[in-house]
Amino acid sequence: MRLKCSNSGLIYISQRVILSIKKPNSPEGAKVLGKPVLINVDNIIFLSYSNDGHVTFFMQNGFEISVNVFFSEAEQILNSAMQAKEDEIN
């Protein structure tokens, strides 16, 4: 499992596809300790590319979660989570 969403609007991002979790203008990024990152679809402002060209979830709290997946896969999971459907990208 690289990306997965539940029917309650939660998105699970496997640690192995996360390139970075950071807040711009902050000296440090967040640490991922081998567990999936869980985010609520309601906290995502938009999905786009970062300045480095990586597919990135931009969050309400200012964090950017860059992932190593195709944009279409991230968009599929985001849309499924917004529609409260279960989906998974392996």
C-alpha positions in Angstrom: 0.0 0.0 0.0 1.4 3.4 -1.1 -1.8 5.5 -0.7 -5.1 4.5 0.8 -8.2 6.3 1.8 -11.1 5.2 4.0 -14.8 6.0 3.7 -14.5 8.4 6.6 -12.2 10.7 4.6 -8.8 9.7 6.0 -5.8 9.3 3.7 -3.0 7.0 4.7 0.3 7.7 3.0 3.0 5.0 3.3 6.3 6.2 4.7 8.1 4.7 1.8 6.6 7.2 -0.7 7.0 10.3 1.4 9.8 12.5 0.1 9.4 15.3 2.7 7.1 16.8 5.2 7.9 20.4 5.8 6.5 23.8 6.6 7.9 26.6 4.4 10.0 29.2 6.2 10.7 26.7 9.0 14.2 25.4 9.7 13.1 21.8 10.3 10.8 19.3 8.7 8.7 16.7 10.5 10.1 13.3 11.1 8.4 10.1 9.9 9.3 7.1 12.0 8.4 4.3 9.7 4.6 4.5 10.2 2.1 5.6 7.6 1.1 9.3 7.8 -2.6 9.8 8.4 -4.3 13.0 7.1 -7.9 14.1 7.0 -9.1 15.1 3.6 -10.8 18.2 5.1 -7.3 19.5 6.1 -6.0 19.5 2.5 -6.2 22.8 0.7 -5.0 21.6 -2.7 -2.9 19.1 -4.5 -0.2 20.3 -6.8 3.5 20.3 -7.4 6.1 21.7 -5.0 8.9 24.1 -6.1 11.1 20.9 -6.4 8.6 19.4 -8.9 7.2 16.7 -6.5 3.5 15.9 -6.2 2.5 17.6 -2.9 -0.5 17.8 -0.6 -0.7 21.4 0.7 -2.3 21.4 4.2 -4.3 24.0 6.1 -1.7 24.2 8.9 0.9 25.2 6.3 2.7 21.8 6.0 3.5 20.4 2.6 3.6 16.6 2.2 5.6 15.7 -0.9 5.2 12.2 -2.2 6.8 10.0 -4.8 3.7 9.0 -6.8 2.1 10.0 -10.0 -0.1 13.0 -9.8 -3.0 11.0 -11.2 -2.7 8.5 -8.3 -2.7 11.2 -5.7 -5.6 12.9 -7.4 -7.5 9.6 -7.4 -7.0 9.0 -3.7 -7.9 12.6 -2.9 -11.1 12.5 -5.0 -12.1 9.1 -3.4 -11.6 10.5 0.1 -13.6 13.6 -0.7 -16.5 11.3 -1.9 -16.2 9.1 1.2 -15.2 6.0 -0.8 -12.5 3.5 0.0 -9.6 3.2 -2.4 -6.0 2.0 -2.5 -3.0 2.5 -4.7 -0.4 -0.3 -4.4 
